[in-house]
Amino acid sequence: MSSNATFRRIVHILLILLTVLVLLSGLGIAYYRPLEALTWGLLDKTLSFKIHNYLFVPFVVVLILHSAMSWILRNFRD
């Protein structure tokens, strides 16, 4: 596998992971009681809010990188 393909795969996997974490932390803010019960008290509303805030910038960066890679590959393919 080439380094370009490896980089693309890493970006795709990071985007999936960050998306799942952003969604879970967002649910932890909006529906904190059920999510707190499901995680045995690990993910409370305060922690969900902190995680959600900390993940905002990395999520946007990886999303832009993912979109730019798709656009570049589509427009500059041989």
C-alpha positions as CSV (number, residue, x, y, z in Angstrom):
1,M,0.0,0.0,0.0
2,S,1.4,3.4,-1.0
3,S,1.9,6.2,1.5
4,N,-0.9,8.2,-0.2
5,A,-3.3,5.3,0.3
6,T,-2.2,4.9,3.9
7,F,-2.7,8.6,4.7
8,R,-6.2,8.5,3.1
9,R,-7.1,5.5,5.2
10,I,-5.9,7.1,8.4
11,V,-7.9,10.3,7.6
12,H,-11.0,8.2,6.9
13,I,-10.6,6.2,10.1
14,L,-10.0,9.3,12.2
15,L,-13.1,10.9,10.7
16,I,-15.2,7.9,11.6
17,L,-13.9,7.8,15.2
18,L,-14.3,11.6,15.7
19,T,-17.8,11.5,14.3
20,V,-18.8,8.7,16.7
21,L,-17.3,10.5,19.6
22,V,-18.9,13.8,18.7
23,L,-22.3,12.1,18.4
24,L,-21.9,10.3,21.7
25,S,-20.8,13.3,23.6
26,G,-23.6,15.4,22.0
27,L,-26.1,12.7,23.1
28,G,-24.5,12.8,26.5
29,I,-25.3,16.5,26.7
30,A,-28.9,16.3,25.4
31,Y,-29.9,12.9,27.0
32,Y,-27.4,12.7,29.9
33,R,-29.5,10.5,32.2
34,P,-29.9,7.5,29.8
35,L,-26.3,7.7,28.6
36,E,-25.0,8.0,32.1
37,A,-26.9,4.9,33.0
38,L,-25.6,3.0,29.9
39,T,-22.0,3.9,30.7
40,W,-22.4,3.1,34.4
41,G,-21.8,6.8,35.4
42,L,-18.7,7.2,33.4
43,L,-20.1,9.7,30.9
44,D,-22.0,12.4,32.8
45,K,-23.2,15.7,31.4
46,T,-20.1,17.7,32.4
47,L,-17.7,15.2,30.9
48,S,-19.8,15.0,27.8
49,F,-19.7,18.8,27.4
50,K,-15.9,18.9,27.9
51,I,-15.4,16.1,25.3
52,H,-17.7,17.7,22.9
53,N,-15.9,21.1,23.1
54,Y,-12.4,19.6,22.9
55,L,-13.3,17.5,19.8
56,F,-14.8,20.4,17.8
57,V,-11.6,21.7,16.3
58,P,-10.0,18.3,15.5
59,F,-13.3,17.1,13.9
60,V,-13.6,20.2,11.7
61,V,-9.9,19.9,10.6
62,V,-10.2,16.2,9.7
63,L,-13.5,16.9,8.0
64,I,-12.0,19.6,5.8
65,L,-9.0,17.4,5.1
66,H,-11.3,14.6,4.1
67,S,-13.3,16.8,1.8
68,A,-10.2,18.4,0.3
69,M,-8.7,15.0,-0.4
70,S,-11.9,13.9,-2.1
71,W,-12.1,17.1,-4.2
72,I,-8.4,16.9,-5.2
73,L,-8.6,13.3,-6.2
74,R,-11.8,13.8,-8.2
75,N,-10.6,16.9,-10.1
76,F,-6.9,16.0,-10.7
77,R,-7.1,12.3,-11.5
78,D,-5.3,11.2,-14.6
